[in-house]
Amino acid sequence: MEHKTQDPCLVAGANLKRFIKNSRYRTQQRFAIEICVDVRTVGRWINEGINDLRIIKELADFFGKSILDFLSE
């Protein structure tokens, strides 16, 4: 049986969405304000994935997670 793995960039975006929802920010807009980025940037990270490891590291640190937490399906 073949196992399909998702693009790690998309997995990171999906995990970001989950981390935001389960945080005190609850919405992309509140989260964007907190980290001083445009809400459209957060939306792109969630919908198109995060392809910059530095951003994943910064977000992981922000949420108190590891990079592997962001990249794990």
C-alpha positions in Angstrom: 0.0 0.0 0.0 1.4 3.4 -1.0 1.5 6.2 1.5 1.1 9.7 0.1 2.8 12.4 2.1 1.7 15.9 1.8 4.0 18.8 0.9 5.7 19.9 4.2 4.9 23.5 3.3 1.2 22.8 3.2 1.4 20.7 6.4 3.0 23.7 8.2 0.2 26.0 7.0 -2.5 23.6 8.2 -0.7 23.3 11.5 -0.5 27.0 11.8 -4.2 27.3 11.3 -4.8 24.7 14.1 -2.3 26.4 16.4 -4.0 29.8 15.9 -7.5 28.3 16.4 -6.4 26.6 19.7 -4.6 29.7 21.0 -5.9 32.7 22.7 -6.0 34.6 19.4 -8.5 32.2 17.8 -8.6 34.2 14.5 -6.1 34.9 11.8 -6.8 38.6 12.1 -6.0 38.7 15.9 -2.9 36.6 15.3 -1.7 38.8 12.5 -2.1 41.9 14.7 -0.1 40.2 17.5 2.9 39.3 15.3 2.7 42.5 13.2 2.1 41.0 9.8 -0.7 41.6 7.3 -3.7 39.2 7.7 -3.3 38.4 4.0 0.2 37.1 4.8 -1.2 34.7 7.5 -3.9 33.6 5.0 -1.2 32.9 2.4 0.8 30.9 4.9 -2.3 28.8 5.8 -3.6 28.3 2.2 -0.4 28.1 0.2 2.0 26.8 2.8 5.1 28.1 4.5 8.2 27.6 2.4 10.7 29.5 4.5 12.2 27.5 7.4 13.1 30.7 9.2 9.4 31.7 9.4 8.5 28.2 10.6 11.1 28.5 13.3 9.9 31.9 14.4 6.3 30.7 14.5 7.2 27.5 16.3 9.0 29.6 18.9 6.1 32.0 19.2 3.7 29.1 20.0 6.2 27.2 22.1 6.3 24.3 19.6 9.1 22.6 17.8 9.7 22.8 14.1 8.7 19.1 13.9 5.3 20.1 15.5 4.8 22.4 12.5 6.0 19.8 9.9 4.2 16.7 11.3 1.0 15.5 9.7 
